[in-house]
């Protein structure tokens, strides 16, 4: 998700910001569940899959806003 940013910077942000840490882990969890659903490993309906994708996107957008708002 943050491919271009230094890992140490991201780790420091997650350590300092509980919301960021929580969102990051939630995004990773949703990413895995969406992938599993798309591969057929996790049987869920299309409505639930769509909700998970929207939640994952919202988490990513919030993480980007948190990252962009921090002092560089």
Number of C-alpha atoms within 10 A of each C-alpha: 10 11 6 6 10 9 11 9 12 15 12 10 17 17 12 11 12 11 14 21 17 13 18 19 12 16 22 15 12 20 16 13 18 21 13 14 17 13 10 10 11 13 11 14 9 10 9 12 18 12 11 17 17 13 15 21 15 14 21 19 12 16 21 14 12 14 18 10 9 8 5 6
